[in-house]
Amino acid sequence: MSTPYAPWTSSPARTVRRGHFWVPGERVSISGRTYQRGPMFVEWEAPEQVTRRWPVVLMHGGGFQGTEWLDTPDGRPGWAQRLVEAGYAVLIIDRPGHGRSPLHVVTTGPMGPPFSYEGGRQIYFPGNDLRHTQWPFAHDDEAAMDEFIAGYGPLPDDLEASETMDADRTAALLDRIGPAILITHSASGPDGWLVADRRPQLVKAIAAIEPMGPPFAVIPNIGPMRWGATAAAMRFDPPVTDPQVVRDAVPGTLRLPALAELPILIVTAEASAFAAASPPTADFLNAAGASAELLHLPDHGVYGNGHGLIYEKNSDEALAPVLWWLQRKIEGELAQPTPLPPVP
């Protein structure tokens, strides 16, 4: 008889407050009946004493769900717990049509292709780059791969509509909870810019972990970034109604006023093929008046990571410079960094 899987026996006890709620979607009428389109599930957790001024909203990557911020594939605490331990109230969303946010093609639109094992290996696994040393399970561990892929679903067929719904629901979330920090990963990166564009007074900072890009790219199996850093329209100054105008514009002639005073951090990993998309994204945003900073993990002593850096073997070390940046930007230049607790 095999040993029962009982992770709770080895996890340290902690006292927190937690719960969940929904950000409803709009009502739609189809054939005489009323349905709800694209609600968004929100899970939250907070320490006994919240010591950070603004909560953190964690936005997951493409095809996955909010669970990517929880435990890592090898069973360690993820960034959500570490942020709670650092004193933040943390909210984890399942973007509309993903995870626990219900999907139906009649109300949310057609879905694209399913997420394949081959796609997962191409995006996350060490390939020919010998620098990638932090993936949390062996290449030939098929049981671990089965569990990893199980969390993925199909991506929306219409990227622009999906981003619009993501941003609308997250903006509505901020309307309910007040100002917050956004931490995005991969395909939710453009959502961060869009939410800030909708609610500039409610987004206090954005840390984008390898955001999807570069500007104007056509992302395989996902869709085109027609508006530069996003697939959905942003509010440029002067106003623009045609994405081709954005593509043809001389850098600096179109501005994004909502991003002008917003602290933005874009994080890249040493051995990720997706890291190359981030400098052009920062350049695009900064040419439009933003102040996006690039943080390359090896420059801060964090080595060996790929695109899944938030749950790789050194995920605590990868979070540390992000946490320090947030504290410095939110609390001021004299803020003292809060060390992450030791791993038991």
FIFI-903601 format. One line per field, with one value per residue: z, y, x of N, C-alpha, C in turn; residue number from 1. Coordinates in steps of 0.05 Angstrom, whole numbers, always signed. Layout:
<mitors>
nZ <- [Z/...]
nY <- [Y/...]
nX <- [X/...]
caZ <- [Z/...]
caY <- [Y/...]
caX <- [X/...]
cZ <- [Z/...]
cY <- [Y/...]
cX <- [X/...]
resi <- [NUM/...]
</mitors>
This chain:
<mitors>
nZ <- [+0/-18/+10/+40/+9/+42/+50/+90/+137/+138/+131/+160/+216/+214/+228/+196/+161/+115/+54/+2/-56/-108/-168/-203/-271/-328/-342/-394/-447/-478/-525/-497/-444/-384/-372/-339/-357/-358/-299/-244/-202/-137/-91/-24/+24/+87/+136/+209/+228/+186/+156/+114/+71/+23/-9/-47/-112/-146/-210/-256/-307/-379/-397/-350/-280/-217/-180/-191/-160/-110/-78/-99/-156/-132/-80/-43/-7/-45/-79/-61/-6/+14/+8/+42/+90/+91/+106/+75/+53/+9/-55/-99/-165/-210/-275/-319/-348/-336/-293/-232/-249/-281/-347/-409/-476/-502/-475/-463/-509/-564/-552/-557/-580/-541/-484/-494/-475/-501/-511/-459/-443/-480/-464/-409/-393/-382/-438/-490/-464/-418/-373/-347/-290/-249/-252/-221/-222/-247/-316/-337/-303/-307/-278/-246/-288/-310/-268/-268/-319/-314/-291/-332/-381/-442/-481/-490/-554/-576/-564/-554/-535/-489/-458/-450/-418/-374/-354/-344/-303/-264/-254/-232/-186/-158/-150/-109/-68/-62/-69/-95/-106/-165/-186/-240/-287/-344/-393/-368/-363/-401/-381/-334/-351/-376/-334/-301/-336/-336/-282/-257/-207/-171/-177/-149/-158/-205/-213/-262/-283/-328/-374/-426/-493/-549/-560/-609/-627/-654/-617/-613/-616/-583/-597/-631/-612/-620/-604/-589/-531/-513/-530/-529/-532/-509/-473/-506/-513/-560/-571/-599/-648/-682/-685/-720/-725/-677/-685/-727/-706/-687/-637/-574/-590/-579/-519/-455/-408/-359/-340/-325/-274/-248/-211/-242/-250/-288/-292/-308/-326/-322/-359/-392/-452/-461/-439/-472/-493/-458/-452/-501/-489/-443/-466/-502/-466/-436/-475/-482/-438/-389/-330/-330/-300/-310/-283/-280/-260/-251/-242/-190/-162/-170/-201/-257/-274/-311/-351/-314/-264/-217/-190/-188/-164/-134/-118/-74/-70/-118/-110/-71/-90/-117/-76/-44/-79/-83/-30/-25/-65/-48/+6/+10/+1/+47/+68/+103/+83/+87/+109/+77/+110/+138/+101/+126]
nY <- [-24/+43/+104/+149/+210/+266/+326/+364/+346/+359/+413/+477/+502/+558/+621/+653/+696/+682/+676/+679/+709/+734/+771/+795/+781/+816/+816/+778/+770/+715/+682/+691/+680/+696/+704/+702/+733/+715/+716/+731/+695/+706/+695/+705/+722/+738/+762/+756/+807/+858/+891/+920/+975/+972/+923/+863/+843/+784/+761/+711/+672/+656/+610/+583/+584/+616/+584/+579/+614/+593/+535/+508/+466/+427/+426/+468/+531/+581/+645/+673/+657/+674/+729/+742/+728/+768/+810/+829/+836/+791/+779/+731/+720/+684/+690/+712/+657/+620/+569/+572/+608/+610/+583/+589/+578/+603/+649/+673/+669/+636/+585/+577/+531/+471/+465/+438/+382/+385/+440/+459/+438/+465/+519/+521/+483/+464/+471/+474/+511/+513/+543/+541/+518/+511/+487/+454/+397/+333/+322/+275/+259/+237/+233/+279/+316/+305/+324/+378/+397/+389/+433/+469/+501/+513/+571/+634/+646/+697/+745/+800/+809/+777/+801/+850/+835/+813/+860/+894/+865/+863/+917/+928/+897/+927/+973/+955/+938/+979/+1018/+982/+937/+908/+845/+812/+757/+734/+721/+753/+801/+845/+855/+882/+933/+951/+951/+991/+1033/+1039/+1049/+1091/+1116/+1076/+1036/+1023/+1005/+964/+900/+865/+801/+775/+795/+784/+793/+815/+885/+890/+839/+775/+727/+659/+612/+645/+701/+767/+824/+878/+931/+947/+942/+913/+873/+893/+957/+1017/+1080/+1128/+1191/+1239/+1217/+1152/+1111/+1071/+1015/+1012/+1063/+1069/+1032/+1057/+1105/+1154/+1142/+1168/+1206/+1191/+1186/+1154/+1173/+1152/+1119/+1151/+1167/+1120/+1069/+1019/+954/+909/+843/+797/+733/+692/+649/+646/+641/+679/+725/+763/+793/+832/+881/+911/+919/+951/+995/+1012/+1027/+1067/+1104/+1124/+1153/+1127/+1100/+1052/+1002/+956/+893/+848/+783/+756/+800/+811/+769/+722/+663/+618/+612/+600/+615/+602/+624/+640/+595/+561/+524/+561/+600/+632/+663/+690/+722/+758/+807/+832/+840/+875/+919/+934/+950/+992/+1028/+1036/+1049/+1085/+1111/+1100/+1053/+992/+929/+871/+809/+745/+690/+635/+573/+518]
nX <- [+17/+12/+40/-5/-27/-17/-10/-20/+1/+54/+58/+68/+31/-13/-44/-95/-140/-191/-229/-280/-310/-354/-346/-396/-418/-447/-518/-547/-593/-620/-656/-704/-691/-653/-585/-521/-461/-395/-376/-330/-289/-264/-215/-194/-143/-115/-68/-69/-58/-59/-7/+9/-6/-37/-78/-60/-73/-73/-61/-71/-36/-42/-93/-88/-103/-122/-97/-43/-15/-15/+3/+66/+87/+119/+101/+112/+100/+68/+71/+26/+18/+67/+64/+22/+46/+83/+52/+11/-57/-86/-113/-137/-152/-194/-191/-245/-279/-240/-213/-246/-283/-342/-354/-386/-396/-438/-449/-399/-369/-333/-283/-212/-160/-147/-102/-40/+3/+52/+55/+58/+108/+141/+135/+149/+188/+257/+298/+342/+373/+420/+422/+374/+354/+318/+268/+213/+204/+225/+242/+224/+183/+125/+77/+77/+76/+26/-7/+7/-9/-63/-88/-97/-137/-176/-159/-191/-221/-225/-182/-182/-235/-233/-192/-217/-262/-235/-209/-252/-279/-240/-232/-282/-277/-238/-268/-299/-264/-228/-166/-109/-53/-29/-8/+15/+19/+49/+3/-35/-11/-22/-74/-64/-46/-92/-130/-108/-114/-169/-180/-145/-137/-142/-106/-47/+5/+40/+66/+92/+101/+140/+107/+58/+77/+119/+100/+49/+54/+35/+9/+22/-31/-62/-71/-74/-37/-63/-65/-16/+14/-28/-86/-136/-169/-137/-138/-114/-79/-72/-141/-153/-181/-170/-129/-86/-67/-40/+1/+28/+45/+93/+140/+124/+88/+36/+1/-8/-45/-65/-26/+16/+37/+44/+75/+111/+134/+172/+186/+238/+264/+324/+331/+288/+251/+214/+228/+251/+211/+198/+232/+218/+164/+166/+192/+152/+110/+136/+148/+98/+91/+94/+128/+159/+199/+252/+266/+314/+322/+373/+407/+397/+417/+388/+382/+375/+322/+260/+202/+162/+175/+149/+135/+177/+236/+265/+228/+217/+263/+259/+215/+233/+263/+221/+184/+213/+218/+164/+154/+190/+170/+117/+120/+161/+229/+258/+241/+245/+267/+225/+243/+232/+201/+238/+242/+208]
caZ <- [+0/-19/+31/+33/+3/+64/+53/+114/+159/+138/+128/+186/+224/+214/+233/+176/+154/+87/+44/-27/-66/-137/-182/-223/-298/-336/-351/-422/-454/-501/-530/-476/-417/-375/-363/-330/-374/-348/-272/-236/-176/-122/-65/-10/+49/+101/+162/+232/+228/+160/+162/+89/+67/+1/-15/-72/-129/-162/-236/-267/-336/-399/-396/-323/-261/-194/-164/-196/-139/-85/-74/-123/-164/-113/-54/-26/-7/-67/-74/-46/+22/+22/+10/+67/+111/+91/+117/+56/+46/-18/-69/-122/-183/-233/-297/-330/-366/-327/-266/-219/-261/-300/-376/-429/-502/-511/-462/-463/-535/-571/-540/-575/-577/-514/-477/-497/-460/-516/-506/-432/-443/-495/-450/-382/-386/-392/-465/-496/-448/-395/-350/-334/-271/-226/-256/-196/-223/-268/-343/-342/-282/-321/-259/-240/-311/-311/-249/-276/-342/-306/-284/-355/-398/-467/-481/-507/-582/-581/-543/-547/-518/-464/-442/-442/-396/-351/-344/-333/-278/-244/-246/-214/-161/-145/-141/-84/-46/-60/-82/-93/-122/-183/-195/-263/-297/-371/-409/-354/-363/-413/-364/-315/-364/-381/-309/-293/-355/-328/-254/-250/-179/-154/-181/-135/-170/-220/-218/-284/-284/-356/-387/-454/-513/-548/-573/-636/-634/-656/-598/-622/-601/-565/-613/-638/-594/-640/-594/-578/-507/-507/-552/-526/-535/-486/-477/-514/-516/-568/-573/-622/-652/-701/-675/-740/-718/-656/-697/-745/-692/-679/-608/-559/-599/-566/-490/-438/-384/-335/-331/-323/-247/-237/-209/-258/-251/-306/-282/-327/-315/-336/-380/-405/-479/-462/-427/-493/-500/-437/-457/-519/-476/-426/-484/-512/-445/-429/-497/-478/-413/-364/-318/-326/-294/-315/-262/-290/-235/-246/-232/-162/-151/-173/-226/-265/-277/-336/-351/-291/-241/-193/-175/-191/-139/-119/-120/-52/-77/-140/-99/-53/-101/-123/-50/-36/-97/-75/-4/-30/-80/-34/+32/+8/-3/+72/+77/+110/+71/+105/+98/+76/+131/+128/+93/+146]
caY <- [+0/+68/+124/+168/+237/+282/+349/+379/+336/+371/+442/+490/+514/+588/+633/+673/+700/+676/+673/+683/+722/+735/+795/+785/+791/+829/+798/+777/+757/+697/+666/+695/+673/+714/+691/+719/+730/+718/+725/+727/+684/+719/+683/+724/+713/+760/+754/+766/+835/+868/+913/+935/+993/+965/+894/+854/+826/+766/+755/+688/+672/+646/+583/+571/+594/+629/+565/+581/+631/+579/+517/+503/+439/+409/+427/+490/+554/+599/+674/+683/+654/+691/+757/+743/+727/+794/+830/+839/+822/+781/+770/+715/+718/+666/+707/+701/+634/+604/+559/+571/+628/+593/+588/+577/+591/+619/+676/+684/+667/+611/+580/+568/+503/+463/+468/+411/+375/+396/+469/+463/+434/+486/+544/+521/+464/+469/+461/+474/+531/+500/+560/+536/+496/+514/+475/+439/+368/+322/+322/+249/+253/+240/+238/+308/+331/+302/+342/+406/+404/+387/+459/+486/+499/+527/+600/+646/+650/+726/+756/+827/+807/+765/+822/+870/+824/+812/+887/+904/+852/+871/+944/+926/+888/+950/+990/+943/+936/+1003/+1017/+957/+931/+886/+829/+797/+737/+724/+731/+773/+826/+866/+862/+902/+960/+958/+958/+1018/+1052/+1042/+1058/+1101/+1124/+1053/+1018/+1036/+995/+939/+884/+847/+780/+767/+800/+776/+813/+844/+900/+884/+811/+755/+706/+633/+600/+664/+722/+790/+848/+899/+959/+951/+926/+900/+866/+911/+986/+1034/+1108/+1145/+1220/+1243/+1193/+1136/+1091/+1051/+1006/+1017/+1089/+1064/+1019/+1075/+1129/+1159/+1139/+1193/+1223/+1182/+1184/+1139/+1190/+1137/+1105/+1170/+1168/+1094/+1052/+994/+937/+886/+823/+777/+711/+688/+628/+645/+651/+700/+750/+782/+809/+853/+907/+926/+927/+974/+1018/+1022/+1041/+1091/+1124/+1135/+1169/+1111/+1098/+1023/+993/+928/+879/+822/+769/+751/+824/+811/+744/+700/+650/+591/+611/+603/+631/+595/+631/+644/+569/+544/+516/+585/+620/+652/+682/+706/+742/+777/+833/+843/+849/+899/+941/+943/+964/+1018/+1045/+1043/+1060/+1105/+1103/+1092/+1029/+970/+904/+849/+783/+723/+671/+611/+550/+497]
caX <- [+0/+28/+36/-26/-19/-27/+8/-26/+17/+81/+56/+67/+6/-13/-70/-101/-168/-194/-256/-283/-334/-356/-352/-416/-418/-471/-540/-552/-618/-617/-680/-724/-681/-632/-561/-499/-438/-368/-370/-302/-284/-243/-207/-177/-130/-102/-57/-84/-54/-50/+12/+14/-28/-54/-79/-48/-90/-56/-75/-57/-29/-61/-102/-86/-122/-110/-81/-14/-3/-18/+26/+82/+84/+132/+88/+120/+82/+71/+74/+4/+23/+90/+55/+7/+66/+96/+34/-9/-82/-81/-137/-130/-175/-195/-201/-270/-276/-217/-214/-272/-301/-357/-351/-403/-390/-460/-448/-372/-356/-319/-257/-191/-151/-140/-73/-27/+28/+75/+56/+68/+137/+154/+134/+160/+209/+284/+303/+371/+386/+430/+419/+349/+360/+301/+242/+210/+203/+242/+231/+211/+164/+100/+55/+78/+67/-4/-20/+12/-26/-91/-98/-99/-161/-172/-158/-212/-215/-223/-164/-191/-258/-224/-179/-237/-277/-216/-204/-277/-285/-220/-239/-305/-266/-225/-290/-310/-245/-211/-140/-94/-30/-33/+15/+6/+38/+47/-19/-50/+4/-38/-96/-55/-46/-120/-143/-98/-126/-196/-182/-119/-134/-145/-83/-25/+29/+37/+89/+85/+120/+143/+81/+55/+86/+122/+78/+39/+59/+13/+17/+12/-54/-75/-83/-58/-35/-68/-63/+11/+19/-53/-103/-159/-163/-131/-146/-92/-83/-100/-157/-148/-202/-160/-103/-65/-56/-21/+24/+42/+52/+120/+141/+122/+66/+12/+6/-27/-45/-71/-1/+38/+49/+40/+99/+108/+158/+170/+206/+246/+281/+350/+331/+261/+250/+194/+240/+259/+188/+193/+243/+202/+140/+173/+197/+126/+96/+150/+145/+72/+90/+96/+155/+163/+226/+258/+281/+323/+328/+402/+419/+392/+427/+368/+391/+365/+293/+246/+177/+147/+191/+134/+131/+201/+248/+274/+207/+219/+284/+249/+196/+246/+267/+195/+173/+229/+210/+138/+156/+203/+153/+93/+126/+182/+256/+270/+228/+262/+255/+216/+253/+214/+206/+253/+226/+210]
cZ <- [+0/+4/+23/+28/+23/+68/+78/+138/+161/+135/+155/+191/+223/+218/+213/+175/+124/+79/+13/-32/-96/-146/-205/-251/-305/-344/-381/-427/-480/-503/-507/-448/-410/-363/-353/-347/-358/-320/-265/-207/-163/-95/-50/+16/+61/+127/+184/+233/+201/+165/+137/+81/+45/-2/-42/-86/-148/-186/-251/-297/-353/-396/-369/-305/-236/-177/-169/-175/-112/-81/-101/-131/-146/-84/-35/-26/-32/-59/-58/-16/+31/+25/+35/+90/+113/+100/+99/+57/+16/-30/-94/-140/-202/-256/-309/-351/-359/-299/-255/-229/-284/-329/-390/-454/-511/-499/-463/-490/-539/-557/-561/-570/-548/-510/-478/-479/-474/-512/-479/-430/-457/-479/-424/-378/-396/-420/-470/-479/-421/-370/-334/-316/-248/-230/-234/-198/-248/-294/-349/-320/-294/-302/-251/-263/-315/-292/-257/-299/-335/-300/-308/-371/-424/-463/-497/-535/-589/-559/-535/-529/-490/-446/-433/-418/-371/-338/-332/-306/-256/-235/-227/-186/-145/-135/-114/-62/-42/-73/-76/-111/-140/-188/-216/-271/-326/-385/-395/-353/-376/-396/-344/-326/-368/-356/-299/-311/-347/-300/-245/-220/-160/-157/-170/-146/-185/-221/-238/-287/-313/-371/-416/-472/-533/-561/-602/-645/-639/-640/-607/-604/-582/-581/-617/-617/-612/-631/-581/-555/-499/-533/-552/-526/-509/-493/-481/-515/-537/-572/-600/-624/-670/-691/-695/-735/-696/-667/-713/-730/-685/-648/-594/-567/-588/-536/-477/-411/-358/-323/-323/-296/-234/-235/-223/-257/-270/-300/-304/-315/-333/-360/-393/-433/-481/-451/-448/-500/-481/-443/-478/-507/-458/-444/-494/-491/-438/-450/-495/-452/-388/-354/-311/-321/-301/-292/-273/-266/-231/-235/-201/-149/-153/-200/-232/-272/-306/-332/-326/-265/-216/-177/-180/-164/-121/-119/-98/-59/-100/-130/-84/-66/-110/-98/-41/-54/-89/-49/-8/-45/-65/-8/+32/+8/+23/+83/+82/+98/+93/+94/+97/+99/+121/+121/+114/+135]
cY <- [+25/+86/+144/+196/+256/+306/+365/+370/+348/+401/+455/+502/+545/+597/+655/+676/+695/+674/+676/+697/+723/+764/+787/+797/+804/+808/+801/+761/+741/+680/+667/+688/+692/+698/+711/+713/+735/+729/+718/+718/+698/+704/+702/+711/+736/+750/+765/+796/+843/+893/+929/+951/+984/+934/+889/+837/+810/+757/+734/+690/+658/+617/+570/+583/+604/+610/+567/+598/+616/+561/+513/+474/+418/+413/+449/+512/+571/+628/+684/+681/+672/+720/+761/+744/+754/+816/+840/+823/+815/+771/+755/+712/+695/+683/+695/+679/+615/+593/+558/+593/+614/+603/+575/+593/+609/+647/+689/+683/+642/+609/+571/+539/+497/+466/+441/+407/+387/+426/+475/+459/+456/+512/+543/+504/+473/+456/+459/+494/+518/+517/+554/+512/+495/+501/+454/+409/+358/+320/+297/+241/+258/+244/+267/+325/+329/+322/+371/+414/+404/+414/+478/+480/+513/+557/+610/+650/+679/+739/+784/+826/+796/+786/+843/+860/+822/+839/+898/+892/+860/+900/+945/+915/+911/+970/+981/+944/+961/+999/+991/+956/+907/+871/+810/+777/+731/+737/+751/+800/+849/+874/+884/+930/+969/+965/+986/+1039/+1059/+1056/+1069/+1108/+1099/+1033/+1033/+1028/+970/+926/+863/+826/+769/+770/+792/+799/+799/+858/+892/+856/+796/+731/+679/+622/+619/+687/+746/+812/+873/+927/+963/+932/+910/+891/+883/+940/+999/+1063/+1125/+1174/+1229/+1217/+1179/+1115/+1068/+1041/+1010/+1044/+1087/+1051/+1038/+1100/+1131/+1157/+1166/+1211/+1215/+1176/+1166/+1153/+1174/+1123/+1124/+1170/+1141/+1079/+1025/+979/+914/+867/+803/+757/+705/+670/+625/+656/+675/+726/+771/+801/+833/+879/+923/+935/+951/+999/+1029/+1038/+1067/+1112/+1138/+1149/+1154/+1112/+1069/+1017/+963/+916/+851/+806/+764/+776/+827/+784/+721/+688/+625/+590/+613/+619/+626/+602/+634/+618/+550/+540/+539/+607/+640/+673/+700/+728/+764/+804/+847/+855/+875/+923/+952/+959/+991/+1038/+1054/+1057/+1081/+1094/+1092/+1066/+1007/+944/+884/+823/+763/+703/+647/+588/+528/+471]
cX <- [+18/+21/+14/-15/-32/-9/+4/-9/+45/+81/+54/+39/+8/-41/-74/-131/-170/-223/-256/-309/-333/-359/-371/-410/-445/-492/-543/-578/-614/-642/-701/-716/-658/-609/-541/-474/-412/-364/-341/-301/-261/-239/-190/-166/-115/-90/-74/-82/-43/-32/+19/-11/-48/-55/-66/-68/-71/-72/-59/-53/-49/-67/-102/-107/-107/-93/-52/+0/-3/+7/+40/+79/+98/+123/+97/+100/+89/+72/+50/+9/+46/+82/+38/+26/+81/+78/+13/-35/-79/-108/-127/-154/-171/-207/-226/-265/-253/-223/-243/-291/-316/-354/-374/-400/-413/-459/-420/-358/-340/-292/-237/-183/-145/-110/-60/-3/+52/+78/+66/+98/+152/+156/+151/+185/+236/+287/+333/+386/+394/+429/+393/+351/+339/+273/+237/+205/+217/+227/+216/+191/+136/+76/+54/+69/+37/-17/-16/-7/-56/-104/-104/-125/-156/-173/-182/-203/-211/-207/-174/-215/-251/-211/-198/-253/-260/-214/-229/-283/-265/-224/-262/-296/-254/-246/-300/-290/-228/-184/-124/-70/-37/-7/+4/+27/+31/+23/-37/-36/-11/-62/-89/-56/-75/-135/-134/-110/-155/-198/-155/-115/-135/-123/-58/+3/+23/+65/+81/+107/+120/+116/+81/+63/+103/+99/+74/+45/+33/+22/+6/-10/-68/-87/-65/-59/-39/-63/-35/+16/-6/-67/-128/-151/-156/-137/-121/-100/-62/-114/-152/-171/-193/-133/-80/-52/-35/+4/+41/+53/+82/+121/+141/+100/+39/+18/-15/-28/-49/-46/+21/+52/+49/+67/+94/+135/+153/+193/+212/+265/+305/+347/+304/+263/+231/+205/+245/+235/+185/+206/+227/+175/+145/+178/+171/+111/+110/+149/+118/+69/+91/+124/+161/+193/+228/+274/+288/+334/+358/+417/+415/+399/+408/+372/+375/+336/+284/+221/+160/+160/+176/+129/+155/+215/+257/+254/+208/+240/+275/+230/+210/+251/+242/+182/+187/+222/+183/+139/+169/+185/+128/+99/+148/+210/+269/+258/+249/+251/+247/+226/+231/+221/+222/+234/+230/+221]
resi <- [1/2/3/4/5/6/7/8/9/10/11/12/13/14/15/16/17/18/19/20/21/22/23/24/25/26/27/28/29/30/31/32/33/34/35/36/37/38/39/40/41/42/43/44/45/46/47/48/49/50/51/52/53/54/55/56/57/58/59/60/61/62/63/64/65/66/67/68/69/70/71/72/73/74/75/76/77/78/79/80/81/82/83/84/85/86/87/88/89/90/91/92/93/94/95/96/97/98/99/100/101/102/103/104/105/106/107/108/109/110/111/112/113/114/115/116/117/118/119/120/121/122/123/124/125/126/127/128/129/130/131/132/133/134/135/136/137/138/139/140/141/142/143/144/145/146/147/148/149/150/151/152/153/154/155/156/157/158/159/160/161/162/163/164/165/166/167/168/169/170/171/172/173/174/175/176/177/178/179/180/181/182/183/184/185/186/187/188/189/190/191/192/193/194/195/196/197/198/199/200/201/202/203/204/205/206/207/208/209/210/211/212/213/214/215/216/217/218/219/220/221/222/223/224/225/226/227/228/229/230/231/232/233/234/235/236/237/238/239/240/241/242/243/244/245/246/247/248/249/250/251/252/253/254/255/256/257/258/259/260/261/262/263/264/265/266/267/268/269/270/271/272/273/274/275/276/277/278/279/280/281/282/283/284/285/286/287/288/289/290/291/292/293/294/295/296/297/298/299/300/301/302/303/304/305/306/307/308/309/310/311/312/313/314/315/316/317/318/319/320/321/322/323/324/325/326/327/328/329/330/331/332/333/334/335/336/337/338/339/340/341/342/343/344]
</mitors>
